Protein backbone atom coordinates (compact mmCIF):
# COMPACT_ATOMS: atom_id res chain seq x y z
CA UNK A 1 0.00 0.00 0.00
CA UNK A 2 1.28 3.44 -0.89
CA UNK A 3 0.65 6.57 1.08
CA UNK A 4 0.96 10.28 0.42
CA UNK A 5 0.48 13.30 2.63
CA UNK A 6 -1.79 16.21 1.91
CA UNK A 7 -0.42 18.38 4.72
CA UNK A 8 1.45 16.89 7.68
CA UNK A 9 1.50 18.87 10.89
CA UNK A 10 3.44 17.99 14.04
CA UNK A 11 1.02 16.73 16.66
CA UNK A 12 -2.11 17.75 14.71
CA UNK A 13 -4.46 16.09 12.25
CA UNK A 14 -3.76 15.80 8.57
CA UNK A 15 -5.04 14.06 5.46
CA UNK A 16 -3.32 11.04 3.97
CA UNK A 17 -3.87 9.78 0.47
CA UNK A 18 -3.84 5.98 0.33
CA UNK A 19 -3.73 3.77 -2.73
CA UNK A 20 -4.13 0.05 -3.20
CA UNK A 21 -4.23 -2.27 -6.18
CA UNK A 22 -6.82 -5.01 -6.36
CA UNK A 23 -7.40 -7.32 -9.32
CA UNK A 24 -5.17 -5.12 -11.42
CA UNK A 25 -7.16 -1.94 -10.68
CA UNK A 26 -5.82 0.96 -8.64
CA UNK A 27 -8.06 2.54 -5.99
CA UNK A 28 -7.32 5.79 -4.16
CA UNK A 29 -9.01 7.12 -1.05
CA UNK A 30 -8.40 9.63 1.72
CA UNK A 31 -8.16 9.17 5.45
CA UNK A 32 -7.94 11.66 8.31
CA UNK A 33 -5.02 10.83 10.61
CA UNK A 34 -3.25 12.28 13.61
CA UNK A 35 0.14 11.84 15.27
CA UNK A 36 0.09 10.07 18.65
CA UNK A 37 2.88 9.26 21.07
CA UNK A 38 3.45 5.58 21.87
CA UNK A 39 6.07 3.65 23.79
CA UNK A 40 7.68 2.82 20.44
CA UNK A 41 7.73 6.48 19.33
CA UNK A 42 5.38 8.72 17.28
CA UNK A 43 2.85 6.85 15.16
CA UNK A 44 0.02 7.80 12.82
CA UNK A 45 -3.46 6.90 14.01
CA UNK A 46 -6.45 6.85 11.67
CA UNK A 47 -9.31 9.08 12.86
CA UNK A 48 -11.72 8.57 9.96
CA UNK A 49 -11.84 7.21 6.41
CA UNK A 50 -13.13 9.94 4.13
CA UNK A 51 -13.34 8.01 0.89
CA UNK A 52 -13.45 9.79 -2.44
CA UNK A 53 -14.93 13.22 -2.82
CA UNK A 54 -18.39 12.63 -4.20
CA UNK A 55 -20.22 14.70 -6.77
CA UNK A 56 -21.44 17.02 -4.06
CA UNK A 57 -18.53 19.36 -4.75
CA UNK A 58 -19.74 19.74 -8.33
CA UNK A 59 -23.40 20.02 -7.33
CA UNK A 60 -22.88 22.59 -4.59
CA UNK A 61 -21.71 25.46 -6.74
CA UNK A 62 -23.55 27.90 -4.55
CA UNK A 63 -23.05 31.60 -5.00
CA UNK A 64 -22.97 34.63 -2.75
CA UNK A 65 -26.80 34.86 -2.66
CA UNK A 66 -26.95 31.49 -0.87
CA UNK A 67 -24.83 32.45 2.14
CA UNK A 68 -27.66 31.60 4.58
CA UNK A 69 -28.12 28.12 3.10
CA UNK A 70 -24.41 27.41 3.24
CA UNK A 71 -24.02 28.53 6.84
CA UNK A 72 -27.16 26.83 8.15
CA UNK A 73 -26.59 23.52 6.36
CA UNK A 74 -29.63 23.74 4.02
CA UNK A 75 -29.86 23.17 0.32
CA UNK A 76 -29.99 26.34 -1.73
CA UNK A 77 -33.66 25.89 -2.66
CA UNK A 78 -34.83 25.02 0.89
CA UNK A 79 -36.89 27.46 2.97
CA UNK A 80 -34.58 30.08 4.36
CA UNK A 81 -34.27 33.06 6.63
CA UNK A 82 -34.01 36.49 5.00
CA UNK A 83 -30.75 36.74 3.12
CA UNK A 84 -27.80 38.47 4.68
CA UNK A 85 -27.82 42.17 3.77
CA UNK A 86 -25.77 43.35 0.83
CA UNK A 87 -26.10 40.15 -1.17
CA UNK A 88 -28.52 40.38 -4.08
CA UNK A 89 -29.66 37.80 -6.60
CA UNK A 90 -27.12 35.75 -8.53
CA UNK A 91 -26.08 37.50 -11.77
CA UNK A 92 -27.18 35.97 -15.06
CA UNK A 93 -24.45 34.52 -17.30
CA UNK A 94 -22.63 37.29 -19.09
CA UNK A 95 -19.89 36.84 -21.67
CA UNK A 96 -17.06 39.27 -22.27
CA UNK A 97 -13.77 39.28 -24.13
CA UNK A 98 -10.97 39.92 -21.65
CA UNK A 99 -7.41 41.15 -22.07
CA UNK A 100 -5.69 38.42 -20.04
CA UNK A 101 -2.46 40.43 -19.75
CA UNK A 102 -4.28 43.08 -17.81
CA UNK A 103 -6.01 40.82 -15.25
CA UNK A 104 -5.27 42.02 -11.72
CA UNK A 105 -5.98 40.74 -8.20
CA UNK A 106 -6.65 43.23 -5.41
CA UNK A 107 -7.95 43.52 -1.83
CA UNK A 108 -7.08 40.01 -0.74
CA UNK A 109 -8.91 39.40 2.53
CA UNK A 110 -9.23 36.67 5.14
CA UNK A 111 -12.20 34.44 4.42
CA UNK A 112 -11.84 30.88 5.73
CA UNK A 113 -11.70 31.38 9.50
CA UNK A 114 -14.41 34.06 9.59
CA UNK A 115 -16.57 31.86 7.36
CA UNK A 116 -16.17 29.04 9.90
CA UNK A 117 -17.02 31.43 12.75
CA UNK A 118 -20.22 32.53 11.01
CA UNK A 119 -21.12 28.93 10.21
CA UNK A 120 -20.94 27.95 13.90
CA UNK A 121 -22.66 31.19 15.01
CA UNK A 122 -25.63 30.54 12.74
CA UNK A 123 -25.77 26.79 13.39
CA UNK A 124 -26.12 27.67 17.08
CA UNK A 125 -28.98 30.00 16.17
CA UNK A 126 -27.34 32.94 17.95
CA UNK A 127 -28.21 35.30 15.10
CA UNK A 128 -31.92 34.64 15.59
CA UNK A 129 -31.72 34.73 19.39
CA UNK A 130 -29.93 38.08 19.56
CA UNK A 131 -32.11 39.59 16.83
CA UNK A 132 -35.04 38.92 19.17
CA UNK A 133 -33.26 40.01 22.35
CA UNK A 134 -31.69 43.12 20.82
CA UNK A 135 -34.32 44.46 18.39
CA UNK A 136 -33.32 47.05 15.82
CA UNK A 137 -33.79 50.67 16.83
CA UNK A 138 -32.52 53.91 15.39
CA UNK A 139 -28.93 52.68 15.12
CA UNK A 140 -27.41 52.11 11.65
CA UNK A 141 -26.01 48.69 12.57
CA UNK A 142 -28.05 46.23 14.64
CA UNK A 143 -26.61 45.17 17.98
CA UNK A 144 -27.01 41.52 16.97
CA UNK A 145 -24.53 42.09 14.12
CA UNK A 146 -22.16 43.92 16.45
CA UNK A 147 -22.31 40.96 18.86
CA UNK A 148 -21.56 38.63 15.96
CA UNK A 149 -18.47 40.67 15.03
CA UNK A 150 -17.28 40.70 18.65
CA UNK A 151 -17.62 36.93 18.99
CA UNK A 152 -16.10 36.25 15.55
CA UNK A 153 -13.15 38.50 16.37
CA UNK A 154 -12.50 36.64 19.61
CA UNK A 155 -12.95 33.30 17.81
CA UNK A 156 -10.17 34.49 15.48
CA UNK A 157 -7.94 35.47 18.45
CA UNK A 158 -8.28 39.25 18.19
CA UNK A 159 -7.04 40.72 21.45
CA UNK A 160 -8.95 44.01 21.52
CA UNK A 161 -11.91 45.86 20.05
CA UNK A 162 -9.50 48.54 18.85
CA UNK A 163 -7.63 45.97 16.77
CA UNK A 164 -10.93 44.66 15.37
CA UNK A 165 -12.14 48.09 14.27
CA UNK A 166 -8.85 49.50 12.97
CA UNK A 167 -7.34 46.51 11.16
CA UNK A 168 -8.96 43.13 11.41
CA UNK A 169 -12.58 43.70 10.36
CA UNK A 170 -11.67 45.51 7.16
CA UNK A 171 -9.08 42.82 6.34
CA UNK A 172 -11.69 40.05 6.37
CA UNK A 173 -14.72 39.17 4.23
CA UNK A 174 -17.11 40.10 7.08
CA UNK A 175 -18.11 43.47 5.54
CA UNK A 176 -19.46 41.53 2.54
CA UNK A 177 -20.90 38.62 4.51
CA UNK A 178 -22.69 40.85 7.03
CA UNK A 179 -23.37 43.80 4.72
CA UNK A 180 -21.83 46.27 7.18
CA UNK A 181 -19.11 48.58 5.77
CA UNK A 182 -15.88 48.82 7.73
CA UNK A 183 -16.38 52.50 8.58
CA UNK A 184 -19.59 51.65 10.48
CA UNK A 185 -17.94 48.99 12.65
CA UNK A 186 -15.86 51.46 14.64
CA UNK A 187 -14.38 51.16 18.12
CA UNK A 188 -17.15 53.14 19.80
CA UNK A 189 -19.86 50.90 18.33
CA UNK A 190 -18.00 47.78 19.47
CA UNK A 191 -17.69 49.13 23.01
CA UNK A 192 -21.38 49.99 23.08
CA UNK A 193 -22.08 46.51 21.71
CA UNK A 194 -20.29 45.05 24.75
CA UNK A 195 -22.55 47.07 27.03
CA UNK A 196 -25.69 45.94 25.20
CA UNK A 197 -24.63 42.28 25.14
CA UNK A 198 -23.78 41.93 28.83
CA UNK A 199 -27.41 42.14 29.96
CA UNK A 200 -28.29 39.00 28.01
CA UNK A 201 -25.77 36.66 29.64
CA UNK A 202 -28.35 34.34 31.24
CA UNK A 203 -30.45 34.13 28.07
CA UNK A 204 -27.36 33.24 26.03
CA UNK A 205 -26.34 30.49 28.46
CA UNK A 206 -29.85 29.01 28.46
CA UNK A 207 -30.01 29.09 24.66
CA UNK A 208 -26.64 27.36 24.28
CA UNK A 209 -27.63 24.61 26.69
CA UNK A 210 -30.91 23.99 24.85
CA UNK A 211 -29.11 23.97 21.51
CA UNK A 212 -26.49 21.50 22.67
CA UNK A 213 -29.13 19.27 24.17
CA UNK A 214 -31.04 19.05 20.88
CA UNK A 215 -27.95 18.87 18.67
CA UNK A 216 -25.56 16.64 20.63
CA UNK A 217 -27.87 15.14 23.26
CA UNK A 218 -25.84 16.82 26.02
CA UNK A 219 -27.03 16.28 29.60
CA UNK A 220 -26.37 18.42 32.68
CA UNK A 221 -26.37 15.80 35.42
CA UNK A 222 -22.56 15.66 35.38
CA UNK A 223 -20.72 18.98 35.68
CA UNK A 224 -17.01 19.80 35.91
CA UNK A 225 -15.86 22.92 37.74
CA UNK A 226 -12.50 24.67 37.83
CA UNK A 227 -11.09 28.16 38.32
CA UNK A 228 -8.51 30.15 36.39
CA UNK A 229 -7.33 33.76 36.34
CA UNK A 230 -6.65 36.41 33.72
CA UNK A 231 -4.55 39.50 34.29
CA UNK A 232 -4.90 43.19 33.41
CA UNK A 233 -2.73 45.55 31.45
CA UNK A 234 -2.99 48.70 33.56
CA UNK A 235 -4.03 49.44 37.12
CA UNK A 236 -7.78 48.74 36.62
CA UNK A 237 -8.54 51.16 39.46
CA UNK A 238 -12.19 51.43 38.35
CA UNK A 239 -12.77 47.69 38.83
CA UNK A 240 -13.29 46.56 42.45
CA UNK A 241 -12.73 42.94 41.43
CA UNK A 242 -9.22 43.64 40.14
CA UNK A 243 -6.71 42.51 42.76
CA UNK A 244 -3.43 40.68 43.07
CA UNK A 245 -3.63 37.02 43.94
CA UNK A 246 -2.37 33.62 42.91
CA UNK A 247 -1.67 33.99 39.19
CA UNK A 248 -2.00 30.98 36.87
CA UNK A 249 -0.35 33.12 34.18
CA UNK A 250 2.89 33.71 36.13
CA UNK A 251 2.12 37.42 36.32
CA UNK A 252 1.98 38.17 40.08
CA UNK A 253 2.98 41.75 39.24
CA UNK A 254 -0.41 42.41 37.58
CA UNK A 255 -3.89 42.71 38.98
CA UNK A 256 -6.30 39.99 37.91
CA UNK A 257 -9.78 38.56 38.15
CA UNK A 258 -10.66 34.89 38.66
CA UNK A 259 -13.08 33.04 36.41
CA UNK A 260 -14.97 29.98 37.60
CA UNK A 261 -16.11 27.84 34.66
CA UNK A 262 -18.61 24.96 34.57
CA UNK A 263 -18.44 22.54 31.64
CA UNK A 264 -20.16 19.30 30.68
CA UNK A 265 -18.34 16.02 30.35
CA UNK A 266 -17.90 16.81 26.63
CA UNK A 267 -16.19 20.09 27.51
CA UNK A 268 -19.11 22.32 26.47
CA UNK A 269 -19.22 25.44 28.70
CA UNK A 270 -22.57 25.92 30.44
CA UNK A 271 -21.93 28.71 32.93
CA UNK A 272 -19.33 30.90 34.53
CA UNK A 273 -18.85 33.57 37.17
CA UNK A 274 -16.26 36.32 37.57
CA UNK A 275 -14.66 36.63 41.02
CA UNK A 276 -12.22 39.04 42.61
CA UNK A 277 -8.59 38.40 41.74
CA UNK A 278 -7.63 37.65 45.35
CA UNK A 279 -10.49 35.19 45.90
CA UNK A 280 -9.29 31.71 46.84
CA UNK A 281 -10.65 28.84 44.76
CA UNK A 282 -12.13 27.03 47.71
CA UNK A 283 -14.49 29.93 48.51
CA UNK A 284 -16.13 29.98 45.06
CA UNK A 285 -17.81 26.57 44.99
CA UNK A 286 -20.96 27.40 46.97
CA UNK A 287 -21.77 30.37 44.74
CA UNK A 288 -21.36 28.32 41.56
CA UNK A 289 -23.42 25.39 42.86
CA UNK A 290 -26.27 27.67 43.91
CA UNK A 291 -26.19 29.40 40.53
CA UNK A 292 -26.40 26.11 38.60
CA UNK A 293 -29.09 24.67 40.89
CA UNK A 294 -31.15 27.82 40.42
CA UNK A 295 -31.13 27.15 36.66
CA UNK A 296 -31.41 23.34 36.53
CA UNK A 297 -32.61 22.21 39.93
CA UNK A 298 -30.89 19.76 42.25
CA UNK A 299 -31.74 16.46 40.57
CA UNK A 300 -28.94 13.86 40.95
CA UNK A 301 -26.09 16.05 39.77
CA UNK A 302 -22.47 14.94 40.15
CA UNK A 303 -19.92 17.68 40.76
CA UNK A 304 -16.32 16.98 39.78
CA UNK A 305 -13.60 19.36 41.02
CA UNK A 306 -9.88 19.44 41.58
CA UNK A 307 -8.30 19.27 45.03
CA UNK A 308 -7.66 23.05 45.07
CA UNK A 309 -11.41 23.65 45.41
CA UNK A 310 -12.01 20.99 48.07
CA UNK A 311 -12.51 21.65 51.76
CA UNK A 312 -14.46 19.85 54.45
CA UNK A 313 -16.88 22.79 54.58
CA UNK A 314 -17.51 22.54 50.84
CA UNK A 315 -18.13 18.80 51.02
CA UNK A 316 -20.50 19.28 53.94
CA UNK A 317 -22.30 21.95 51.89
CA UNK A 318 -22.73 19.54 48.96
CA UNK A 319 -23.92 16.71 51.20
CA UNK A 320 -26.41 19.04 52.85
CA UNK A 321 -27.94 19.80 49.45
CA UNK A 322 -28.14 16.14 48.48
CA UNK A 323 -25.50 16.59 45.78
CA UNK A 324 -23.03 13.93 44.65
CA UNK A 325 -19.36 14.80 44.31
CA UNK A 326 -16.14 13.32 43.00
CA UNK A 327 -13.08 15.33 44.00
CA UNK A 328 -9.33 15.14 44.20
CA UNK A 329 -7.80 15.16 47.67
CA UNK A 330 -4.73 16.86 49.15
CA UNK A 331 -1.54 14.81 48.97
CA UNK A 332 -1.46 14.62 52.76
CA UNK A 333 -4.54 12.33 52.81
CA UNK A 334 -2.66 9.74 50.77
CA UNK A 335 -0.52 8.90 53.82
CA UNK A 336 -3.53 7.28 55.51
CA UNK A 337 -3.59 4.68 52.74
CA UNK A 338 0.05 3.64 52.89
CA UNK A 339 -0.91 0.06 53.73
CA UNK A 340 -3.32 -0.04 50.78
CA UNK A 341 -0.58 1.19 48.46
CA UNK A 342 1.76 -1.55 49.66
CA UNK A 343 -0.89 -4.25 49.31
CA UNK A 344 -0.59 -5.88 45.88
CA UNK A 345 -4.18 -7.18 45.88
CA UNK A 346 -7.38 -5.56 44.70
CA UNK A 347 -5.89 -3.40 41.96
CA UNK A 348 -7.80 -3.04 38.68
CA UNK A 349 -5.85 -2.20 35.53
CA UNK A 350 -7.50 0.45 33.35
CA UNK A 351 -4.71 0.54 30.81
CA UNK A 352 -1.04 -0.36 30.74
CA UNK A 353 0.70 1.48 33.55
CA UNK A 354 -2.49 2.72 35.28
CA UNK A 355 -4.17 0.87 38.16
CA UNK A 356 -7.02 1.81 40.51
CA UNK A 357 -8.38 0.38 43.74
CA UNK A 358 -11.52 1.10 45.77
CA UNK A 359 -10.99 1.78 49.48
CA UNK A 360 -13.38 2.55 52.32
CA UNK A 361 -13.40 5.84 54.22
CA UNK A 362 -11.05 5.64 57.22
CA UNK A 363 -13.67 6.89 59.66
CA UNK A 364 -16.53 4.76 58.34
CA UNK A 365 -18.32 7.69 56.68
CA UNK A 366 -20.66 7.16 53.76
CA UNK A 367 -17.89 7.87 51.28
CA UNK A 368 -15.52 5.96 49.04
CA UNK A 369 -11.92 6.60 48.22
CA UNK A 370 -10.26 5.56 44.98
CA UNK A 371 -6.52 4.94 44.99
CA UNK A 372 -4.91 5.60 41.60
CA UNK A 373 -1.40 4.59 40.59
CA UNK A 374 0.15 5.80 37.32
CA UNK A 375 3.52 4.57 36.08
CA UNK A 376 4.03 7.56 33.74
CA UNK A 377 3.12 10.03 36.46
CA UNK A 378 5.47 8.26 38.87
CA UNK A 379 8.37 8.58 36.44
CA UNK A 380 7.63 12.28 35.96
CA UNK A 381 7.38 13.00 39.70
CA UNK A 382 10.55 10.99 40.38
CA UNK A 383 12.49 12.97 37.78
CA UNK A 384 11.18 16.26 39.18
CA UNK A 385 12.23 15.26 42.71
CA UNK A 386 15.70 14.23 41.58
CA UNK A 387 16.18 17.54 39.78
CA UNK A 388 15.06 19.48 42.85
CA UNK A 389 17.29 17.44 45.17
CA UNK A 390 20.29 18.01 42.91
CA UNK A 391 19.58 21.73 42.58
CA UNK A 392 19.00 22.19 46.32
CA UNK A 393 22.03 20.15 47.36
CA UNK A 394 24.26 22.16 45.00
CA UNK A 395 22.97 25.47 46.40
CA UNK A 396 23.34 24.37 50.04
CA UNK A 397 26.84 23.01 49.42
CA UNK A 398 27.77 26.38 47.94
CA UNK A 399 26.44 28.21 51.01
CA UNK A 400 28.25 25.76 53.31
CA UNK A 401 31.55 26.21 51.49
CA UNK A 402 31.25 30.01 51.69
CA UNK A 403 30.55 29.93 55.42
CA UNK A 404 33.52 27.67 56.06
CA UNK A 405 35.77 30.12 54.25
CA UNK A 406 34.27 33.21 55.88
CA UNK A 407 31.86 32.81 58.80
CA UNK A 408 28.95 35.27 58.82
CA UNK A 409 27.93 37.27 61.86
CA UNK A 410 24.41 37.66 60.49
CA UNK A 411 23.01 34.15 60.91
CA UNK A 412 19.46 35.32 60.17
CA UNK A 413 20.55 36.52 56.73
CA UNK A 414 21.99 33.05 56.04
CA UNK A 415 18.75 31.40 57.20
CA UNK A 416 16.69 33.64 54.89
CA UNK A 417 18.94 32.68 52.00
CA UNK A 418 18.45 28.99 52.81
CA UNK A 419 14.69 29.54 53.11
CA UNK A 420 14.53 31.01 49.62
CA UNK A 421 16.19 27.93 48.15
CA UNK A 422 13.94 25.60 50.12
CA UNK A 423 10.88 27.50 48.88
CA UNK A 424 12.02 27.10 45.27
CA UNK A 425 12.33 23.34 45.72
CA UNK A 426 9.37 22.31 47.90
CA UNK A 427 9.55 18.58 47.08
CA UNK A 428 13.21 18.38 48.06
CA UNK A 429 12.57 20.51 51.15
CA UNK A 430 10.59 17.64 52.68
CA UNK A 431 13.55 15.29 52.26
CA UNK A 432 16.23 17.41 54.01
CA UNK A 433 16.65 18.90 57.47
CA UNK A 434 18.94 21.93 57.31
CA UNK A 435 20.47 23.71 60.31
CA UNK A 436 22.97 26.56 60.62
CA UNK A 437 26.07 25.69 62.71
CA UNK A 438 27.48 28.52 64.84
CA UNK A 439 30.99 28.89 66.25
CA UNK A 440 31.93 30.02 69.75
CA UNK A 441 31.39 33.64 68.80
CA UNK A 442 27.82 32.99 67.58
CA UNK A 443 28.73 33.38 63.93
CA UNK A 444 27.31 31.08 61.25
CA UNK A 445 30.25 28.95 60.17
CA UNK A 446 28.74 25.92 58.38
CA UNK A 447 25.57 24.01 57.49
CA UNK A 448 24.39 20.66 58.78
CA UNK A 449 22.43 18.77 56.15
CA UNK A 450 20.57 15.58 57.13
CA UNK A 451 18.73 13.43 54.60
CA UNK A 452 15.65 11.73 56.04
CA UNK A 453 15.65 8.21 54.60
CA UNK A 454 12.08 7.47 55.75
CA UNK A 455 10.82 10.50 53.83
CA UNK A 456 12.62 9.30 50.71
CA UNK A 457 10.98 5.89 51.12
CA UNK A 458 7.54 7.47 51.34
CA UNK A 459 8.24 9.73 48.38
CA UNK A 460 9.22 6.71 46.30
CA UNK A 461 6.02 4.91 47.30
CA UNK A 462 3.78 7.94 46.71
CA UNK A 463 5.22 8.82 43.30
CA UNK A 464 2.47 8.56 40.70
CA UNK A 465 -0.23 7.87 43.31
CA UNK A 466 -3.23 10.07 44.02
CA UNK A 467 -6.51 9.74 45.88
CA UNK A 468 -10.08 10.50 44.82
CA UNK A 469 -12.99 11.00 47.17
CA UNK A 470 -16.69 10.56 46.40
CA UNK A 471 -20.10 9.96 47.92
CA UNK A 472 -21.39 8.40 44.70
CA UNK A 473 -22.94 4.94 44.95
CA UNK A 474 -20.81 3.45 42.15
CA UNK A 475 -18.69 0.48 43.23
CA UNK A 476 -16.56 0.51 40.09
CA UNK A 477 -13.24 2.36 40.66
CA UNK A 478 -12.52 2.39 36.91
CA UNK A 479 -15.79 4.22 36.24
CA UNK A 480 -15.09 6.76 38.98
CA UNK A 481 -11.60 7.37 37.64
CA UNK A 482 -12.95 7.95 34.11
CA UNK A 483 -15.41 10.48 35.48
CA UNK A 484 -12.67 12.34 37.32
CA UNK A 485 -10.24 12.38 34.43
CA UNK A 486 -12.85 14.25 32.40
CA UNK A 487 -11.91 17.23 34.55
CA UNK A 488 -9.22 17.72 31.92
CA UNK A 489 -12.05 19.06 29.74
CA UNK A 490 -12.29 22.12 31.99
CA UNK A 491 -8.53 22.53 31.94
CA UNK A 492 -8.54 22.19 28.15
CA UNK A 493 -11.26 24.86 27.97
CA UNK A 494 -9.01 27.25 29.88
CA UNK A 495 -6.06 26.47 27.60
CA UNK A 496 -8.21 27.10 24.53
CA UNK A 497 -9.50 30.38 25.98
CA UNK A 498 -6.02 31.64 26.72
CA UNK A 499 -4.01 30.33 23.78
CA UNK A 500 -6.52 30.27 20.91
CA UNK A 501 -9.10 32.89 21.92
CA UNK A 502 -6.83 35.52 23.54
CA UNK A 503 -8.62 35.77 26.90
CA UNK A 504 -5.51 37.38 28.36
CA UNK A 505 -4.51 40.08 28.95
CA UNK A 506 -7.56 42.24 29.68
CA UNK A 507 -7.22 45.82 28.47
CA UNK A 508 -10.55 47.09 29.83
CA UNK A 509 -10.45 48.96 33.12
CA UNK A 510 -14.13 49.22 34.11
CA UNK A 511 -15.92 46.35 35.83
CA UNK A 512 -18.86 46.04 33.43
CA UNK A 513 -16.57 46.14 30.39
CA UNK A 514 -14.38 43.39 31.89
CA UNK A 515 -17.48 41.28 32.55
CA UNK A 516 -18.61 41.85 28.94
CA UNK A 517 -15.15 40.94 27.65
CA UNK A 518 -15.29 37.63 29.52
CA UNK A 519 -18.83 37.00 28.19
CA UNK A 520 -17.55 37.39 24.62
CA UNK A 521 -14.69 35.01 25.43
CA UNK A 522 -17.26 32.57 26.81
CA UNK A 523 -19.27 32.77 23.56
CA UNK A 524 -16.12 32.24 21.50
CA UNK A 525 -15.23 29.21 23.65
CA UNK A 526 -18.77 27.87 23.12
CA UNK A 527 -18.32 28.30 19.36
CA UNK A 528 -14.92 26.56 19.45
CA UNK A 529 -16.24 23.61 21.46
CA UNK A 530 -19.31 23.39 19.22
CA UNK A 531 -17.07 23.17 16.18
CA UNK A 532 -15.17 20.32 17.84
CA UNK A 533 -18.39 18.43 18.63
CA UNK A 534 -19.65 19.10 15.12
CA UNK A 535 -16.45 17.62 13.68
CA UNK A 536 -16.65 14.64 16.04
CA UNK A 537 -20.23 13.92 14.96
CA UNK A 538 -18.98 13.68 11.38
CA UNK A 539 -16.10 11.36 12.23
CA UNK A 540 -13.44 14.08 11.80
CA UNK A 541 -11.88 14.01 15.27
CA UNK A 542 -11.88 17.03 17.55
CA UNK A 543 -8.88 19.09 16.42
CA UNK A 544 -10.60 22.39 15.60
CA UNK A 545 -7.25 24.14 15.63
CA UNK A 546 -5.94 22.13 12.68
CA UNK A 547 -9.20 22.54 10.77
CA UNK A 548 -9.05 26.31 11.17
CA UNK A 549 -5.44 26.34 10.01
CA UNK A 550 -6.64 24.66 6.83
CA UNK A 551 -9.44 27.22 6.55
CA UNK A 552 -6.86 30.01 6.71
CA UNK A 553 -5.89 29.05 3.15
CA UNK A 554 -9.17 30.50 1.86
CA UNK A 555 -9.24 34.18 0.91
CA UNK A 556 -11.71 36.58 -0.70
CA UNK A 557 -10.36 38.86 -3.41
CA UNK A 558 -11.34 41.28 -6.13
CA UNK A 559 -10.52 40.46 -9.74
CA UNK A 560 -10.17 43.24 -12.29
CA UNK A 561 -10.74 42.04 -15.87
CA UNK A 562 -10.06 44.54 -18.70
CA UNK A 563 -12.62 43.94 -21.48
CA UNK A 564 -12.65 44.85 -25.15
CA UNK A 565 -15.41 47.40 -24.51
CA UNK A 566 -13.01 49.75 -22.73
CA UNK A 567 -14.34 49.04 -19.26
CA UNK A 568 -12.97 46.99 -16.39
CA UNK A 569 -15.11 44.18 -15.06
CA UNK A 570 -14.56 43.76 -11.32
CA UNK A 571 -15.60 40.55 -9.63
CA UNK A 572 -15.49 39.52 -5.97
CA UNK A 573 -14.52 35.86 -5.64
CA UNK A 574 -13.38 33.34 -3.04
CA UNK A 575 -10.40 31.08 -3.61
CA UNK A 576 -11.45 27.52 -4.29
CA UNK A 577 -10.46 25.07 -1.52
CA UNK A 578 -7.96 22.41 -2.40
CA UNK A 579 -9.25 18.89 -2.55
CA UNK A 580 -8.33 17.82 1.03
CA UNK A 581 -10.08 20.84 2.54
CA UNK A 582 -13.03 20.44 0.15
CA UNK A 583 -13.46 16.90 1.46
CA UNK A 584 -13.55 18.10 5.07
CA UNK A 585 -16.07 20.81 4.23
CA UNK A 586 -18.20 18.29 2.37
CA UNK A 587 -18.31 16.04 5.44
CA UNK A 588 -19.46 19.05 7.49
CA UNK A 589 -22.12 19.94 4.92
CA UNK A 590 -20.45 23.25 4.05
CA UNK A 591 -19.50 24.59 0.63
CA UNK A 592 -17.68 27.81 -0.11
CA UNK A 593 -19.48 30.17 -2.54
CA UNK A 594 -17.87 29.99 -5.97
CA UNK A 595 -20.14 32.10 -8.21
CA UNK A 596 -18.46 35.52 -8.51
CA UNK A 597 -20.29 38.60 -7.35
CA UNK A 598 -20.28 41.60 -9.67
CA UNK A 599 -18.90 44.69 -7.93
CA UNK A 600 -18.99 47.46 -10.49
CA UNK A 601 -18.08 48.41 -14.06
CA UNK A 602 -15.38 51.03 -14.33
CA UNK A 603 -15.00 52.75 -17.72
CA UNK A 604 -11.39 52.83 -18.77
CA UNK A 605 -9.70 53.84 -22.03
CA UNK A 606 -7.08 51.43 -23.30
Secondary structure, 3 states (H helix, E strand, C coil): CEEEECCCCCCCEEEEEEEEEECCEEEEEEEEEEEEEECCEEEEEEEEEEECCCCHHHHCCCEHHHHHHHHHCCCCCCCCCCCCCCCCCCCCCCCCCECHHHCEEEEEEECHHHHHHHHHHHHCCHHHHHHHHCCCCCCCCCHHHHHHHHHHHHHCCCCCHHHHHHHHHHHECHHHHHCCCHHHCCHHHHHHHHHHHHCCHHHHHHHHHHHHHHHHCCCCCEEEEEEEEEEECCCCCCCCCCECCCCCCCCCCCCEEEEEEEEECCCCEEEEEEEECCCCHHHCHHHHHHHHHHHHCCCCCEEEECHHHCCHHHHHHHHHCCCEEEEECCHHHHHHHHHHHHCCCCCEEEECCEEEEEEECCCCCCCEEEEEEEHHHHHHHHHHHHHHHHHHHHHHHHHHHHHHHCCECCHHHHHHHHHHHHHHCHHHHCCEEEEEEECCCCCEEEEEEEECHHHHHHHHHHCCEEEEEECCCCCCHHHHHHHHHCCHHHHHHHHHHHHHCCCCCECCCCHHHHHHHHHHHHHHHHHHHHHHHHHHHCCCCCCHHHHHHHHCCCEEEEEEEEECCCEEEEEEEECCCCHHHHHHHHHHCCCCCCECEEEEEEECCC
